[in-house]
Amino acid sequence: MSISSRFAVGIHILTLIESNKEGVTSSEFLASSVNTNPAVIRKLMGMLKKAGLIEVHPGIAGAKLAKELSDITMFDVYKAVNVVKEKELFSIHENPNPDCPVGRNIQNTIEQLFTAAQFAMEKVLRNVTLEDVVKDIATNENIC
């Protein structure tokens, strides 16, 4: 199991909106870069708009960031696209055998580990901004 690709696509959308701020960033344009259907992009853009990360106007092609690059963290994107609910990044199998000492205790034991791991990952995401992503891409290649 992996984190939904909505997270990566959300970052892709925001980065391309910033990189193409002089042009019209339509869902078709974004979809061509992501290599997906424009309907998928529109759905994600709705989520990003609801989270206050982008501005879009019905009937008008294009989108723009609603915040400064340095004010949008990867955690903001992660939360905006509903990648996972709090304390639910990892799934724990249900109904282990209560007559087995491992089965009786495994859930409480690994739940603490999984919660700590999710917290650590989210801490990292809080410390990386969209500005960091845009700068990294700009140093590697000219934007399309």
WORACOR-V23988 format. One line per field, one symbol per residue. ss: DSSP state (@ for helix, = for strand, . for the rest). phi: phi as a letter, one per 20 degrees, with the letter a starting at -180 (. if undefined). burial: 1 if it has 16 or more other ideal C-beta (glycine too) atoms within 10 Angstrom, else 0. A space follows every 50 residues. Layout:
BEGIN
ss = ???
phi = ???
burial = ???
END
This chain:
BEGIN
ss = .....@@@@@@@@@@@@@@.......@@@@@@@@...@@@@@@@@@@@@@ ...====..======...@@@.=@@@@@@@.................... @@@@@@@@@@@@@@@@@@@@@@@@@@..=@@@@@@@@@@@....
phi = .cfgfgfffgfggfffgffdfedeeeffffffffmbfgfffffffffffg emecdccgndfobbfecfgfedeffgfgffelfaeglcfdedgelfffee gfgfdfffffffffffffgfffffffdddfgffffffffeafff
burial = 00000110111111111111000011101110110001011001101110 10110100000110100010011111111110110000100000000000 00000000000001000100010010001100110000000000
END
